[in-house]
Amino acid sequence: MNTLQLPTLVKLLVLLVILGGCAGRQPAPGLSTSFSIPDAANPNADELKAFENMYLEDPEKSLAARFLLDNLPPADRLSMDARALSENLDYAFLARDAMPWGKTVPWDTFLHYVLPHRASQEPFQPHRAMLFAELAPLCATAGSMEEALARVGKWCAQKAQYRPTSRRDLGVMSILDAGYGRCEETNILFLAAARAVGLPVRQAMVPWWQHTDGNHAWVEAWTRDGWKFLESGTEFSTLNQTWFAAEAPRMAKVVAYVFGQPQDPAVYRMGTGFALVDNTSAYTRGTPVQVSVRLADDQPDAGRDVFFCVYSLGGLRPVTKAVTNDDGMARVVLGPGIFFVSCVADGGLAWTLLDTRDMDETRVRLQADAPRALPESIRFSHPGPAESAFNISTSTRLKRLRKEREQRWEPFLRDLPAPLRERLALAGESTPHWLRLLDQPAGPSTPWLVPVLTGLDDKDLLQAEPGSLPRDIELATFAREASAKASLSYDDEIFTRFVLSPRLHLEPWSPWRAQLLPWLEKYIGLPLEKKMQAIRSRIDGLPILPATLFGPPLTPGQTLAGGFCSSTSDKAVLAAAALRTMGVPARCAVDFKGVEYFDGVNWQFWEMQAAVPARGALHVTGGKDLRPLQDFGVAGIDEGFLRTLDDLPWEKTRDGLTCAMQPGDYILLEPRREDSGVTVRLTPFSVTDNETTVVQIEAASQE
């Protein structure tokens, strides 16, 4: 996937790097952590206990139930009931007993790669029973696991095809409703389908490409001959033959991730409910790298995070992280390429460039007490592709099926206004629910219905409950009127984008306004200052759990009900939802770890962690149609590397782009790509309080 759209994998990638692998929650630096949600704090604790009690008389299933419970991510701990958990477990064991290869799968492999109910950060939707009913008869006569995987692949390719989508993950059933998905979403469907018939599978990924912008994720399948790879969303007959096999020499790092913590020597980092497996050497020549981090007088620096970055999608992106031991040494395996290696050094960076292209092993040294000034430019080079005779081909029948599916609802949409027609074309099998909503008699919500629908993204169109939207609109308009009576007024555009819109950040869709109303209803008519006082201490005081790799962000209702967050972003999402519920325009400012809210004149900043308000501004000029993260990127020095700001609130102007920024020092990165690499110009600039900083980029960087 050479995507030029900011991938949804970005969030996962940042997380993986921070955890020691490849997308931003932050755990302790140790090898493993545990969940800290006591039963008393979990409103769903009785369901989890009921699930565990179902299997007390069956030793194997009891162990499996305990394994799932020990590794459930926060969103699942708050929402999965005993019935959903037991369906997943019972059908996993049914496949183990019924499919020809079921009992040949080792127990530890079954636990980590067949039993899990999720592949990544998708919202959980019960699916195992349906998929077993569909696929067990299809796969039962397969002569081998490899043939069964091919049959699963063909079935999945007919159900959903690759298409770039927005950043959040869809659940299995929503992917089937959509008929499309990003690489990670076609993976989510394939992993669920394969596991439903007892085939052990996991997701693997290149955190960032060196030769182009973006990344890619695919599926690895366990066979009697070891782990092999395949491309989901396509038809295939042979494993280890994919389009990306030609790109293997340019893979800077390959990471596979695992639900739970397996006994596998390739595991190089563990965290809450997950493990990271280094599989670089299975795809390309892996170079062992040893980094020595020293302080003054050559003293070792223990516990220091060291980042290994390549240029991709507007920034120097970490593909992995290593942590120094007591001797100040850190070890990592990297693919061929040039890497920007860095760590914290007295408020700046200690850094060096590392070339692994012709190295069997190598060592580098960083002086953590001596920050280095950044260079004016960096030249990154990478190997060329491998020769590959494999070409992707799509059968005529599959092309016909996909075309028919794409046009399935077209006759019902052609008379709608163009913006609405374009949005509902993305709704897949949810289209009739939206058509029914539009066909309802006029009511109080009718004037705002089309603006809301045209503002929904592709995932909301597949996840939202159309029938709840009129009530949601009525609650928003009531809150606006109440705020106006309390002297907070704003125009229709601000209302539509920052009060009425149900989309906050990357959380799954939920009817959060109705869920938060019992808490906030008594504050809606108060002046803004008293509204802030009413909610701020409660939200600021929410604890943040150790980071985990699996599971989606929490919805505002889940955060409120559980009384904790799985990340700083969860806290910001709840704060923005609470403000909008009370009629206060609000937007998440996750790059700055906070929320902005409108006081009727200006946007104010509410930090979720210690931070200064984003009261400065950046104006970028130099081209007519500048594209953030493609023509340029903005980064700050943070925690030992140049952290790219992916969610800046850019607004188009006549001669460029502008956005609000926190005062401070930043770096503008401009790439110039060539066949053998990319040269990145680094321009430092500063943003000051209540002023606009103008930075001009080179027009050549847009070629």
C-alpha positions as CSV (number, residue, x, y, z in Angstrom):
1,M,0.0,0.0,0.0
2,N,1.8,3.1,-1.2
3,T,-0.8,5.4,0.3
4,L,-0.5,9.1,0.0
5,Q,-3.4,9.5,2.5
6,L,-2.4,9.6,6.2
7,P,-2.9,5.9,7.0
8,T,-5.0,4.8,9.9
9,L,-2.0,2.6,10.6
10,V,-0.2,5.8,11.7
11,K,-1.7,5.6,15.2
12,L,-0.7,2.0,15.4
13,L,2.7,2.7,14.1
14,V,3.4,5.4,16.6
15,L,2.3,3.1,19.4
16,L,4.4,0.3,18.2
17,V,7.5,2.5,18.1
18,I,6.9,3.9,21.5
19,L,6.4,0.3,22.8
20,G,9.6,-0.7,21.2
21,G,8.5,-1.8,17.8
22,C,7.2,0.1,14.9
23,A,1.6,3.4,15.5
24,G,0.6,7.3,20.6
25,R,0.1,5.7,23.9
26,Q,3.0,5.3,26.2
27,P,3.8,2.3,28.5
28,A,6.5,1.9,31.1
29,P,9.8,1.0,29.5
30,G,9.8,-2.5,31.0
31,L,9.3,-5.7,29.1
32,S,5.7,-6.2,30.2
33,T,3.0,-4.5,32.1
34,S,-0.4,-5.6,33.3
35,F,-3.9,-4.1,33.3
36,S,-4.9,-2.0,36.2
37,I,-8.7,-2.0,36.0
38,P,-10.0,-3.4,39.3
39,D,-13.4,-5.2,39.1
40,A,-14.9,-2.5,41.3
41,A,-14.1,0.1,38.7
42,N,-15.4,-1.8,35.8
43,P,-19.2,-1.6,35.2
44,N,-18.8,-4.7,32.9
45,A,-17.1,-6.8,35.5
46,D,-20.1,-9.1,36.1
47,E,-20.2,-10.1,32.4
48,L,-16.5,-11.0,32.4
49,K,-16.9,-13.1,35.6
50,A,-19.9,-14.8,34.1
51,F,-17.9,-15.8,31.1
52,E,-15.1,-17.2,33.2
53,N,-17.5,-19.2,35.3
54,M,-19.0,-20.9,32.2
55,Y,-15.9,-23.1,31.8
56,L,-14.8,-24.1,35.3
57,E,-15.6,-27.8,34.5
58,D,-13.6,-27.9,31.3
59,P,-9.8,-27.5,31.9
60,E,-8.8,-26.6,28.3
61,K,-11.6,-24.1,27.8
62,S,-11.0,-22.7,31.3
63,L,-7.4,-22.0,30.4
64,A,-8.5,-20.4,27.1
65,A,-11.1,-18.2,28.8
66,R,-8.5,-17.0,31.3
67,F,-6.1,-16.3,28.5
68,L,-8.7,-14.0,26.8
69,L,-9.6,-12.3,30.0
70,D,-5.9,-11.7,30.9
71,N,-5.3,-10.0,27.6
72,L,-8.5,-8.1,26.8
73,P,-7.8,-4.5,25.9
74,P,-9.7,-1.7,27.8
75,A,-12.5,-1.2,25.1
76,D,-13.3,-4.9,25.2
77,R,-13.2,-5.1,29.0
78,L,-15.8,-2.4,29.1
79,S,-18.1,-3.6,26.4
80,M,-17.9,-7.4,25.6
81,D,-20.5,-9.4,27.3
82,A,-20.4,-13.1,28.3
83,R,-22.4,-14.2,25.3
84,A,-20.0,-12.6,22.8
85,L,-16.9,-13.9,24.6
86,S,-18.4,-17.4,24.8
87,E,-19.4,-17.5,21.1
88,N,-15.8,-16.6,20.2
89,L,-14.3,-19.3,22.4
90,D,-16.8,-22.1,21.6
91,Y,-16.5,-21.7,17.9
92,A,-12.7,-21.6,18.1
93,F,-12.8,-25.0,19.9
94,L,-15.4,-26.2,17.4
95,A,-13.0,-25.4,14.5
96,R,-10.2,-27.1,16.5
97,D,-12.2,-30.3,16.8
98,A,-13.9,-30.2,13.4
99,M,-11.4,-29.0,10.8
100,P,-8.8,-31.6,9.5
101,W,-5.8,-29.6,10.7
102,G,-7.3,-28.4,14.0
103,K,-5.6,-30.7,16.4
104,T,-2.3,-30.4,14.6
105,V,-1.9,-26.8,15.7
106,P,0.2,-26.6,18.9
107,W,-1.7,-25.4,21.9
108,D,0.4,-22.2,22.3
109,T,-0.1,-21.4,18.6
110,F,-3.9,-22.0,19.0
111,L,-4.1,-19.6,21.9
112,H,-2.2,-16.7,20.3
113,Y,-3.2,-17.1,16.6
114,V,-6.6,-18.9,16.5
115,L,-8.5,-18.1,19.7
116,P,-8.2,-14.2,19.6
117,H,-11.3,-12.4,18.7
118,R,-9.6,-9.4,17.1
119,A,-6.8,-8.5,14.7
120,S,-5.9,-4.9,15.5
121,Q,-7.8,-1.8,16.7
122,E,-11.1,-2.5,15.1
123,P,-14.3,-2.2,17.2
124,F,-15.3,-5.7,18.1
125,Q,-18.4,-7.2,16.4
126,P,-19.4,-10.8,16.9
127,H,-18.5,-12.7,13.8
128,R,-17.0,-16.2,14.6
129,A,-20.3,-18.2,14.3
130,M,-21.3,-16.5,11.0
131,L,-17.8,-17.0,9.5
132,F,-17.7,-20.7,10.6
133,A,-21.0,-21.4,9.0
134,E,-19.8,-19.8,5.8
135,L,-16.3,-21.1,5.6
136,A,-16.2,-24.5,7.3
137,P,-18.0,-26.4,4.5
138,L,-15.9,-24.5,1.9
139,C,-12.6,-25.5,3.6
140,A,-13.4,-28.9,5.1
141,T,-12.4,-30.7,1.8
142,A,-9.1,-28.7,1.4
143,G,-6.1,-31.1,1.0
144,S,-3.8,-28.9,3.1
145,M,-3.8,-25.8,5.3
146,E,-2.2,-23.9,2.3
147,E,-5.2,-24.8,0.1
148,A,-7.6,-23.9,2.9
149,L,-5.9,-20.5,3.2
150,A,-6.3,-20.0,-0.6
151,R,-10.0,-20.8,-0.3
152,V,-10.4,-18.3,2.5
153,G,-8.5,-15.7,0.5
154,K,-10.8,-16.2,-2.5
155,W,-13.9,-15.9,-0.3
156,C,-12.6,-12.7,1.3
157,A,-11.6,-11.2,-2.0
158,Q,-15.2,-11.6,-3.2
159,K,-16.5,-9.9,-0.1
160,A,-14.2,-6.9,0.3
161,Q,-11.6,-5.3,-2.0
162,Y,-8.7,-2.9,-1.2
163,R,-9.6,0.8,-1.3
164,P,-8.0,3.7,0.6
165,T,-10.2,4.8,3.5
166,S,-10.1,7.1,6.5
167,R,-7.8,6.4,9.4
168,R,-10.0,4.3,11.7
169,D,-10.4,0.6,11.6
170,L,-13.8,-1.0,10.7
171,G,-15.0,-4.1,12.5
172,V,-15.5,-7.4,10.6
173,M,-19.2,-7.0,10.0
174,S,-18.8,-3.4,8.9
175,I,-16.1,-4.4,6.4
176,L,-18.5,-7.0,4.9
177,D,-21.2,-4.3,4.7
178,A,-18.8,-1.9,3.0
179,G,-17.3,-4.3,0.6
180,Y,-14.0,-2.5,0.8
181,G,-11.2,-1.5,3.2
182,R,-7.6,-0.4,3.6
183,C,-4.9,-3.1,3.7
184,E,-5.4,-3.4,7.5
185,E,-9.1,-3.8,7.1
186,T,-8.8,-6.5,4.5
187,N,-6.3,-8.1,6.9
188,I,-8.9,-7.8,9.7
189,L,-11.4,-9.7,7.6
190,F,-9.0,-12.4,6.5
191,L,-7.7,-13.0,10.0
192,A,-11.2,-13.4,11.3
193,A,-12.2,-15.7,8.5
194,A,-9.1,-17.9,8.7
195,R,-9.3,-18.2,12.5
196,A,-12.9,-19.1,12.2
197,V,-11.8,-22.4,10.5
198,G,-8.9,-23.0,12.9
199,L,-6.1,-21.5,10.7
200,P,-3.4,-19.7,12.8
201,V,-2.7,-16.2,11.4
202,R,-1.3,-12.9,12.5
203,Q,-0.8,-9.4,11.0
204,A,2.7,-8.2,10.0
205,M,3.8,-4.9,8.7
206,V,6.5,-2.6,7.4
207,P,6.2,0.4,9.8
208,W,7.3,2.8,7.1
209,W,8.5,2.5,3.5
210,Q,11.9,4.1,2.7
211,H,11.3,4.5,-1.1
212,T,7.9,6.1,-0.9
213,D,5.4,7.6,1.5
214,G,3.3,5.2,3.7
215,N,3.5,1.7,4.9
216,H,1.9,-1.7,4.4
217,A,0.4,-4.5,6.5
218,W,-0.3,-8.0,5.4
219,V,-1.0,-11.5,6.8
220,E,1.4,-14.2,8.0
221,A,0.0,-17.8,8.3
222,W,1.4,-20.6,10.4
223,T,1.9,-23.9,8.5
224,R,3.8,-27.1,9.2
225,D,6.6,-25.6,7.2
226,G,6.7,-22.4,9.3
227,W,5.3,-18.9,8.9
228,K,4.5,-17.8,5.3
229,F,3.0,-14.6,4.0
230,L,0.1,-13.6,1.8
231,E,-1.8,-10.6,0.6
232,S,-5.3,-10.3,1.9
233,G,-8.1,-8.9,-0.4
234,T,-6.7,-10.8,-3.4
235,E,-7.0,-14.2,-5.0
236,F,-3.9,-16.4,-4.6
237,S,-3.0,-20.0,-5.0
238,T,0.5,-20.0,-3.6
239,L,1.9,-18.5,-0.4
240,N,4.9,-16.2,-0.3
241,Q,4.0,-14.7,-3.7
242,T,2.7,-11.1,-3.4
243,W,3.3,-7.8,-5.1
244,F,5.3,-6.5,-2.1
245,A,7.7,-9.4,-2.3
246,A,9.7,-7.3,-4.8
247,E,9.9,-4.6,-2.2
248,A,11.5,-6.9,0.4
249,P,15.0,-5.6,0.0
250,R,13.7,-2.1,0.9
251,M,12.0,-3.2,4.1
252,A,13.6,-1.3,6.9
253,K,11.9,-3.4,9.6
254,V,9.2,-6.1,9.6
255,V,7.1,-6.5,12.7
256,A,4.5,-9.1,13.5
257,Y,2.2,-8.6,16.4
258,V,0.6,-11.1,18.7
259,F,-2.4,-11.2,21.0
260,G,-0.9,-12.2,24.4
261,Q,2.7,-13.1,25.1
262,P,3.9,-16.3,23.4
263,Q,6.9,-18.4,24.2
264,D,8.8,-17.3,21.0
265,P,12.5,-16.3,20.9
266,A,11.7,-13.8,18.1
267,V,9.6,-11.7,20.6
268,Y,11.6,-8.6,21.4
269,R,9.1,-6.6,23.4
270,M,6.0,-7.3,25.4
271,G,3.3,-5.0,26.8
272,T,-0.3,-5.1,28.1
273,G,-1.9,-7.9,26.2
274,F,0.5,-8.1,23.3
275,A,3.9,-9.0,22.0
276,L,6.0,-7.8,19.1
277,V,7.9,-10.3,16.9
278,D,10.9,-9.2,14.8
279,N,10.5,-10.9,11.5
280,T,12.8,-8.7,9.4
281,S,15.3,-11.4,8.5
282,A,12.5,-13.6,7.0
283,Y,12.1,-10.9,4.2
284,T,15.4,-9.2,3.7
285,R,19.0,-9.2,5.0
286,G,18.8,-8.2,8.6
287,T,21.7,-6.4,10.1
288,P,22.3,-6.7,13.9
289,V,23.0,-3.2,15.2
290,Q,24.5,-2.4,18.6
291,V,24.2,1.2,20.0
292,S,26.3,2.5,22.8
293,V,24.9,5.5,24.7
294,R,27.4,7.2,26.9
295,L,27.4,10.1,29.3
296,A,30.3,12.3,30.5
297,D,33.5,10.4,31.4
298,D,32.4,7.6,29.2
299,Q,29.7,6.5,31.8
300,P,27.0,4.2,30.4
301,D,23.5,5.6,30.1
302,A,21.0,2.9,31.1
303,G,17.3,2.9,30.3
304,R,17.7,5.4,27.4
305,D,15.2,5.1,24.4
306,V,17.0,5.0,21.1
307,F,15.0,5.6,17.9
308,F,15.8,4.4,14.4
309,C,14.1,6.6,11.7
310,V,13.6,6.7,7.9
311,Y,11.9,9.5,5.9
312,S,8.3,8.8,5.0
313,L,5.1,10.8,4.8
314,G,6.4,14.1,5.8
315,G,8.7,13.2,8.7
316,L,11.6,11.2,10.1
317,R,9.5,8.2,11.1
318,P,10.7,5.7,13.7
319,V,10.6,2.1,12.5
320,T,11.6,0.8,15.8
321,K,13.0,1.7,19.2
322,A,15.6,0.1,21.5
323,V,16.2,0.7,25.2
324,T,19.7,0.6,26.6
325,N,20.7,-1.9,29.3
326,D,22.8,-1.3,32.4
327,D,25.9,-1.2,30.2
328,G,24.4,1.6,28.1
329,M,24.0,-0.8,25.2
330,A,20.9,-1.3,23.0
331,R,20.5,-3.9,20.2
332,V,18.2,-4.1,17.2
333,V,17.9,-5.8,13.8
334,L,17.3,-3.5,10.8
335,G,16.9,-4.0,7.1
336,P,19.1,-2.4,4.5
337,G,19.0,1.4,4.3
338,I,20.1,4.7,5.9
339,F,18.7,5.5,9.3
340,F,18.6,8.6,11.5
341,V,19.5,7.2,15.0
342,S,18.7,9.5,17.9
343,C,18.1,9.8,21.7
344,V,17.4,12.6,24.2
345,A,20.5,14.7,25.0
346,D,20.0,17.6,27.4
347,G,16.9,19.0,25.8
348,G,18.1,18.3,22.3
349,L,19.1,15.2,20.3
350,A,22.2,13.1,20.2
351,W,22.1,11.6,16.7
352,T,24.0,9.9,14.0
353,L,23.3,8.4,10.5
354,L,23.6,4.7,10.2
355,D,24.1,2.9,6.8
356,T,23.2,-0.9,7.0
357,R,23.1,-1.5,3.2
358,D,26.4,-3.5,3.0
359,M,26.9,-4.4,6.7
360,D,26.6,-7.8,8.2
361,E,26.6,-6.1,11.6
362,T,27.5,-2.7,12.9
363,R,28.0,-0.5,15.9
364,V,27.2,3.2,16.6
365,R,27.7,5.5,19.5
366,L,25.6,8.4,20.9
367,Q,26.8,10.9,23.4
368,A,23.8,11.6,25.5
369,D,25.3,14.6,27.3
370,A,26.2,16.4,24.1
371,P,23.2,17.4,21.8
372,R,24.1,18.0,18.2
373,A,22.7,20.7,16.0
374,L,20.6,19.3,13.2
375,P,22.0,19.4,9.7
376,E,20.6,21.5,6.9
377,S,19.7,18.4,4.9
378,I,19.9,14.6,5.1
379,R,20.3,12.2,2.2
380,F,18.5,8.9,2.7
381,S,19.4,6.1,0.3
382,H,17.8,2.7,0.0
383,P,18.3,-0.5,-2.1
384,G,16.4,-1.1,-5.3
385,P,13.6,-3.6,-5.7
386,A,14.1,-7.3,-6.3
387,E,13.3,-8.8,-9.5
388,S,9.9,-10.5,-9.3
389,A,8.0,-12.5,-11.9
390,F,4.8,-12.3,-9.8
391,N,2.1,-10.1,-11.1
392,I,-1.3,-9.4,-9.5
393,S,-4.2,-10.6,-11.6
394,T,-7.8,-10.5,-10.8
395,S,-10.2,-13.0,-12.3
396,T,-12.9,-11.9,-14.7
397,R,-15.5,-13.3,-12.4
398,L,-14.2,-11.3,-9.4
399,K,-14.0,-8.1,-11.4
400,R,-17.7,-8.7,-12.4
401,L,-18.8,-9.4,-8.8
402,R,-17.0,-6.3,-7.5
403,K,-18.5,-4.1,-10.2
404,E,-22.0,-5.4,-9.5
405,R,-21.5,-4.7,-5.8
406,E,-20.3,-1.2,-6.4
407,Q,-23.3,-0.4,-8.5
408,R,-25.8,-2.2,-6.3
409,W,-27.4,0.9,-4.8
410,E,-26.6,3.4,-7.6
411,P,-30.2,3.5,-9.0
412,F,-31.5,4.6,-5.5
413,L,-29.0,7.4,-5.1
414,R,-29.0,9.1,-8.5
415,D,-31.8,11.6,-7.7
416,L,-30.1,12.8,-4.5
417,P,-28.0,16.1,-4.4
418,A,-24.5,15.4,-5.5
419,P,-22.7,15.8,-2.1
420,L,-25.2,13.4,-0.5
421,R,-25.0,11.0,-3.4
422,E,-21.2,10.9,-3.1
423,R,-21.3,10.2,0.6
424,L,-24.0,7.5,0.5
425,A,-22.1,5.7,-2.3
426,L,-19.7,4.7,0.5
427,A,-22.3,3.2,2.8
428,G,-22.5,-0.2,1.2
429,E,-25.1,-2.5,2.7
430,S,-26.0,0.3,5.2
431,T,-27.4,2.4,2.3
432,P,-31.1,1.4,2.8
433,H,-31.0,2.5,6.4
434,W,-29.8,6.0,5.4
435,L,-32.4,6.1,2.6
436,R,-35.1,5.3,5.0
437,L,-34.0,8.1,7.3
438,L,-34.1,10.6,4.4
439,D,-37.6,9.4,3.6
440,Q,-39.0,10.2,7.0
441,P,-41.6,13.0,7.5
442,A,-40.1,16.5,8.1
443,G,-39.3,17.3,11.8
444,P,-37.2,19.5,14.0
445,S,-34.0,17.8,12.8
446,T,-34.7,18.0,9.1
447,P,-32.9,21.3,8.3
448,W,-29.7,19.9,9.7
449,L,-29.9,16.3,8.4
450,V,-28.2,16.8,5.1
451,P,-25.3,18.9,6.5
452,V,-24.7,16.1,9.1
453,L,-24.9,13.3,6.6
454,T,-22.5,15.0,4.1
455,G,-20.1,15.6,7.0
456,L,-19.9,12.0,8.1
457,D,-16.8,10.0,7.0
458,D,-16.9,6.6,5.3
459,K,-16.6,4.7,8.6
460,D,-19.4,6.7,10.3
461,L,-21.7,5.8,7.4
462,L,-21.1,2.2,8.1
463,Q,-21.1,2.3,11.9
464,A,-23.6,4.9,12.8
465,E,-27.2,4.1,13.8
466,P,-29.3,6.3,11.4
467,G,-32.3,6.1,13.6
468,S,-30.5,7.9,16.4
469,L,-29.4,10.9,14.3
470,P,-32.6,13.0,14.6
471,R,-32.5,12.8,18.4
472,D,-28.8,13.7,18.3
473,I,-29.5,16.7,16.1
474,E,-32.3,17.9,18.4
475,L,-30.0,17.6,21.5
476,A,-27.3,19.7,19.7
477,T,-29.7,22.4,18.6
478,F,-31.2,22.6,22.1
479,A,-27.8,23.0,23.6
480,R,-26.9,25.7,21.1
481,E,-30.1,27.6,22.0
482,A,-29.4,27.2,25.7
483,S,-25.8,28.5,25.2
484,A,-27.1,31.5,23.3
485,K,-29.3,32.4,26.3
486,A,-26.2,32.2,28.5
487,S,-24.4,34.6,26.2
488,L,-22.4,32.1,24.0
489,S,-23.3,32.5,20.4
490,Y,-21.7,31.4,17.1
491,D,-22.5,31.1,13.4
492,D,-23.9,28.1,11.6
493,E,-20.5,26.9,10.2
494,I,-19.0,26.7,13.7
495,F,-22.2,25.0,15.0
496,T,-22.1,22.4,12.2
497,R,-18.4,21.5,12.4
498,F,-17.7,21.8,16.1
499,V,-21.1,21.2,18.0
500,L,-23.4,19.2,15.7
501,S,-20.8,16.9,14.2
502,P,-20.7,13.5,15.9
503,R,-17.1,12.9,14.7
504,L,-14.5,13.8,17.4
505,H,-11.2,12.1,16.6
506,L,-10.5,8.4,15.9
507,E,-12.9,6.8,18.3
508,P,-15.6,4.3,17.0
509,W,-18.9,5.9,16.3
510,S,-21.3,6.1,19.3
511,P,-24.4,8.1,20.4
512,W,-22.2,9.9,22.9
513,R,-24.5,13.0,23.2
514,A,-27.4,10.9,24.6
515,Q,-25.0,8.9,26.8
516,L,-23.4,12.0,28.3
517,L,-26.7,13.9,28.8
518,P,-27.6,12.5,32.2
519,W,-24.3,13.8,33.5
520,L,-24.4,17.2,31.7
521,E,-28.1,18.1,31.4
522,K,-28.1,20.3,34.5
523,Y,-25.1,22.4,33.2
524,I,-26.4,23.2,29.7
525,G,-28.0,26.5,30.6
526,L,-25.0,27.7,32.6
527,P,-22.5,30.4,31.4
528,L,-19.3,29.0,29.8
529,E,-17.1,29.5,32.8
530,K,-19.4,27.5,35.1
531,K,-19.7,24.8,32.5
532,M,-15.9,24.5,32.5
533,Q,-15.8,24.4,36.3
534,A,-18.5,21.7,36.3
535,I,-16.6,19.2,34.2
536,R,-12.9,20.1,34.2
537,S,-11.9,18.6,37.5
538,R,-13.6,15.3,36.8
539,I,-12.0,14.9,33.4
540,D,-8.6,16.1,34.4
541,G,-8.6,13.6,37.2
542,L,-9.2,10.5,35.0
543,P,-6.3,8.0,35.3
544,I,-4.6,6.8,32.1
545,L,-4.0,3.0,31.9
546,P,-0.8,1.4,30.6
547,A,-0.7,1.4,26.8
548,T,-1.9,-1.6,24.8
549,L,-1.6,-2.4,21.1
550,F,-5.0,-4.0,20.5
551,G,-8.4,-2.6,20.7
552,P,-9.9,0.7,19.6
553,P,-9.8,4.0,21.4
554,L,-12.5,4.4,24.1
555,T,-15.7,6.2,23.2
556,P,-16.8,9.1,25.4
557,G,-19.5,6.9,27.0
558,Q,-17.0,4.2,27.8
559,T,-14.5,6.6,29.3
560,L,-17.2,8.2,31.5
561,A,-18.6,4.8,32.6
562,G,-15.3,3.2,33.3
563,G,-13.7,6.3,35.0
564,F,-10.4,5.8,33.2
565,C,-8.7,6.4,29.8
566,S,-6.5,4.2,27.7
567,S,-4.6,7.3,26.4
568,T,-4.5,11.1,26.6
569,S,-6.5,11.1,23.4
570,D,-9.4,9.4,25.2
571,K,-9.4,12.2,27.7
572,A,-9.4,14.8,25.0
573,V,-12.3,13.0,23.2
574,L,-14.4,12.9,26.3
575,A,-13.7,16.6,27.0
576,A,-14.7,17.6,23.4
577,A,-17.8,15.5,23.6
578,A,-18.8,17.0,26.9
579,L,-18.4,20.5,25.7
580,R,-20.3,19.9,22.5
581,T,-23.1,18.2,24.5
582,M,-23.4,21.5,26.5
583,G,-23.4,23.6,23.3
584,V,-19.8,24.7,23.5
585,P,-17.9,24.4,20.1
586,A,-14.9,22.1,20.7
587,R,-12.2,20.3,18.7
588,C,-9.5,17.8,19.7
589,A,-6.0,19.1,19.5
590,V,-4.2,15.7,20.0
591,D,-0.8,17.0,18.6
592,F,-0.8,19.4,21.6
593,K,-2.4,16.9,24.1
594,G,-5.5,18.9,24.6
595,V,-8.8,20.4,23.4
596,E,-9.7,23.8,22.0
597,Y,-13.1,25.4,22.7
598,F,-14.7,28.5,21.4
599,D,-15.7,31.2,23.8
600,G,-17.7,33.2,21.3
601,V,-14.7,35.3,20.2
602,N,-11.6,33.2,20.3
603,W,-10.5,29.5,20.6
604,Q,-9.2,28.7,24.0
605,F,-6.9,25.8,25.0
606,W,-7.6,23.1,27.7
607,E,-4.5,20.9,28.2
608,M,-4.9,17.2,29.0
609,Q,-1.3,17.2,30.1
610,A,1.0,20.0,31.0
611,A,1.2,22.1,27.9
612,V,1.1,25.7,26.7
613,P,-2.0,26.9,24.8
614,A,-1.8,26.8,20.9
615,R,-2.0,30.6,20.7
616,G,0.6,31.0,18.0
617,A,0.1,30.3,14.3
618,L,2.1,28.9,11.4
619,H,1.6,30.0,7.8
620,V,3.2,27.9,5.1
621,T,3.6,29.3,1.6
622,G,5.4,28.3,-1.6
623,G,2.9,26.6,-3.8
624,K,-0.8,26.8,-4.8
625,D,-1.9,23.4,-3.6
626,L,0.4,22.5,-0.8
627,R,-0.2,19.1,0.7
628,P,0.8,18.5,4.4
629,L,2.7,15.3,5.0
630,Q,3.5,15.0,1.3
631,D,5.1,18.3,0.2
632,F,6.3,19.1,3.7
633,G,6.0,18.0,7.3
634,V,6.2,19.8,10.7
635,A,8.0,18.2,13.6
636,G,9.1,18.9,17.1
637,I,11.9,17.5,19.1
638,D,10.1,15.2,21.6
639,E,11.3,12.2,23.7
640,G,14.4,11.6,21.7
641,F,13.3,11.9,18.0
642,L,11.7,14.4,15.6
643,R,8.0,13.7,16.2
644,T,5.9,14.6,13.2
645,L,2.7,16.5,14.0
646,D,0.1,14.5,12.1
647,D,-3.1,16.2,13.2
648,L,-2.5,19.9,12.8
649,P,-5.7,21.8,12.1
650,W,-4.6,23.1,8.7
651,E,-6.8,25.6,6.9
652,K,-6.4,26.6,3.2
653,T,-5.6,30.2,2.4
654,R,-5.0,32.0,-1.0
655,D,-1.3,31.4,-0.9
656,G,-0.8,28.3,1.2
657,L,-1.9,26.8,4.5
658,T,-2.2,28.0,8.1
659,C,-2.9,26.4,11.4
660,A,-2.8,27.2,15.1
661,M,0.4,26.1,16.9
662,Q,1.8,26.1,20.4
663,P,4.7,28.5,20.9
664,G,8.0,26.7,20.6
665,D,10.7,25.5,18.3
666,Y,9.9,23.3,15.3
667,I,11.5,21.8,12.2
668,L,10.0,22.1,8.7
669,L,10.9,19.0,6.6
670,E,10.9,19.2,2.7
671,P,11.6,16.1,0.7
672,R,13.0,15.8,-2.8
673,R,12.6,12.1,-4.0
674,E,14.8,10.4,-6.5
675,D,14.9,6.8,-7.7
676,S,17.6,5.8,-5.2
677,G,16.6,7.9,-2.2
678,V,15.3,11.1,-0.8
679,T,17.0,14.3,0.2
680,V,15.3,16.0,3.1
681,R,15.9,19.7,3.9
682,L,15.4,20.6,7.6
683,T,14.5,24.2,8.3
684,P,14.2,25.2,12.0
685,F,11.6,27.9,12.9
686,S,10.0,29.2,16.1
687,V,6.4,30.0,16.8
688,T,5.7,32.8,19.3
689,D,2.7,33.6,21.4
690,N,-0.1,35.5,19.6
691,E,1.9,35.9,16.4
692,T,2.0,34.2,13.0
693,T,5.2,32.6,11.7
694,V,5.5,32.5,7.9
695,V,7.7,29.8,6.4
696,Q,8.2,29.4,2.7
697,I,8.9,26.0,1.2
698,E,10.9,25.3,-2.0
699,A,8.6,24.8,-5.0
700,A,10.9,22.0,-6.1
701,S,9.9,19.9,-3.2
702,Q,6.4,19.6,-4.8
703,E,7.7,18.0,-8.0
